[in-house]
């Protein structure tokens, strides 16, 4: 998003999220595996139903909390660096405004152009860092979702369950239908930590152009020159 300060519009990446917020998209159930449908005229099997509270599984997941906390730390560092840069830009703009009466016009224009270029380069860097954080969060959550899907199928198979529903779809159920605790325990045994991308690094598929395509251009800097406060 953009933030307006002193008449100058600057890029501002996603702000630090609260502790309970998620590092990327809202939780979703693991993708269902394709199942063989009964032949025409054949009765489907009797349903054996279980219920899983996906947000509760995530809350109890060591890997999910590790990803959330690391992404929040990276966003906090990004926001701190951005605020320092913005303060430096404001100071330089004020210095240029104070020197306007004493500097020759050509020298003043040159300093303004140099400041504009530095701001544009820094904005591109912040955009790239923000995209790298999003990519790391997305890949981390995908790994957790895959592990969760595998664990849920294993728990369902061990109990003879053939249908698992997310809790929000169920108005009432007896406790025996709920397999959240078992799924949570097995997920923590199967995956306690995710190897996130190093900070600032994009996944290879986002870096290399596809066959027949040229590399994507870097984020364009702000076109407007810095304005005086």
N, C-alpha and C positions, 0 to 999 in steps of 0.2 A: 504494500500500500504506500501512499505518499503522505508526507507530513509537511505542513506549511509552517515555516518559521521565518519571520522577518521578510515576508514577501517571496522567499525562495522555496520552491517545491522540491523536496528530496525524497528519494526512495527510502522506505523503512520496511525491513523484513518483518515476518510474523513476530509479534511480541511474545515474551516468555509466558508460558501457559501455567495456570494454577497447578498445584501438586496433583489434584485429582483429575486433571484433564488428560486426554489421550495424546500420544505423540503424532498421530496421523489421523486416518479416517475413523469414523465410528466403528465399534465392533460389529462383526458380522459372523454368522455361523459358518463353520468350514463347509467347503463345497461338497455337495452330495455326490457319491460315486454312482455311475450309471448302473442300473439294476435291470435284470431280465424281467420283461413283462410277461404275465401269464398269457398262454395261447388263447385264441378266440374260443369262447365257451368254457374256459377253465376258470374256476373260482380262485380269487387271490387268497393268499394265506391269511390266517387270523392275525390281527394286529397284536403285537406285543410291544407296548409303548413305554418309553422312558422320557424324562424331562431333564434338561440341562440349563443351568443359569450361566450363560456365556460371560456376562460382565463379572459375575462372582468368580468364575474360573480365572479370568484375567486378573482380578484383584489379588487372587492367591498365587498367581504364577510368578515364580522368581524371574524367569526370562522376560516376561512382559514388563514387570516393574523395572528390571535392569535397562531395557530399551527406553522406557518412558523417562527414567531419571537421567540417562545419558543424553537423550535428545533435549530435555529441558536444560541441562547444563550447557550444551552447545548453543542453544538459542540465547541463553543468558549472556554467554561470552560474545556472541554476535551483536546483541543489542548494546552491550557495554562499549564494544569497539565502535559501533555506529554513533553512539552519543558523543564519544570523544572526537570522532571525525567531524561531526556536525558543529561541535563547539569550536574546533580549529577553523572550520570554514567561516563561521560567524566572526571570529576574531580577525581573520584575514580580510573579510569584506569591510569590517569597520576600519581597519588600518588603511585600506584603499580609499574609503570615503574620506578619512581624515587627511590623506595625502593629495586629494584631488586638486586642492588649491595651489599646491606647490610643485607637483610633478608635471613635466611636459605632456601634452595630450598623447603623443605616440607612446611614450614610456608607460603612461597610465593604461592605455589600451592593451599593450603587451602584457602587463601584469594581470589585467583582467582576463585575457585569453589564457594565460598560464594557469590561473586559478580555476577557470572553467574546465580546462582539460584535466586538472587534478581531481576535481569533483566528479567529472564524468568517469574517469578511471576507477575512482573509489566506489562509485555507485555500481559499476559493473562487477567489481570484486564482491561487494556485499550481496548482489543478486546471485552470483555463482555460489557463494557460501550458503545462502538460504536454500537454493535448489539442492545442494549437496546434503544438507541436513534432512530435507524432505525425502530424498532418495534413500538415505541410510535408514530413516524411520520406516519407510515403506517396505524395504527389503527385510528388515528385522521382523516386522509384523507378519510378512508373508511366511517367513520360516516358522514362526510360532503357530500360525494358522494351519500350516501343513502338518506340524507335529500334533496339534490339537485334533485335527481330523483323523489322523492315524490312531490316536489314543481313544477317541470316541468309538471308532469302529471296533477296536480291540475289546473295550469294555462291553459294548453292545453284544459282540459275538460270545463273550464269556457268560453272558446272562440270557442268551437266546432272544435278544431284543431285535426287532426288525423295523422299528420306527422310533426316531429320536426327535423330540420337539423342543424348540427354545421356550423358556419359561414365559415370555410375554404373550405367547399364543394360548396359554392355559389359564383359565379362570380359577379352577380348583383342582387339587390332586391330593391323593394320600401320600405321605412321606416315602413310602416304598417305591414310588415311581421315579423319585429324584435320584439321579446318579452324579450330581454335581461334585460332591466330596470325593468320590472315587476317581472321577475324571481329573479333578485338580491334583490329587495325590500322584496319579500315574503320569500326568504331564510334567510335574516337577521332577519325577524320577527320570523321565525321558529327555527333558531339555531344561536345564537350569540357567543357561547362559547362551546368548547369541553373539557371534563375532560380527560386530557392526563394521561397516566401511570406515576406514580412517577419516578423521575430520577433514573436510574440504575435498574429499575424493568422490568422484562420480562413478557409477558402475560402468564397466567397459562398453556395454551396449549403448549407453548414453554419450560416450566419448567418441567412438568410431563411427563414421558415416556408413550407411548401408550401401551395397553395391549399386552403382549408377547414381548415387547421390553425393552431393558435396557436403562438407562439414557445415553444421549450423553456425551462423554468425554469432559472435559474442553479443551479450546484451548491450543494447545501444545506450550511450550515456544521455543525460538530459540535454535537450537541444537548446534550452534557454540559457543565456548568460546569467551569472550570479547577479542578484540585485542588491543594492545597498539598503541597509536597514533604515 
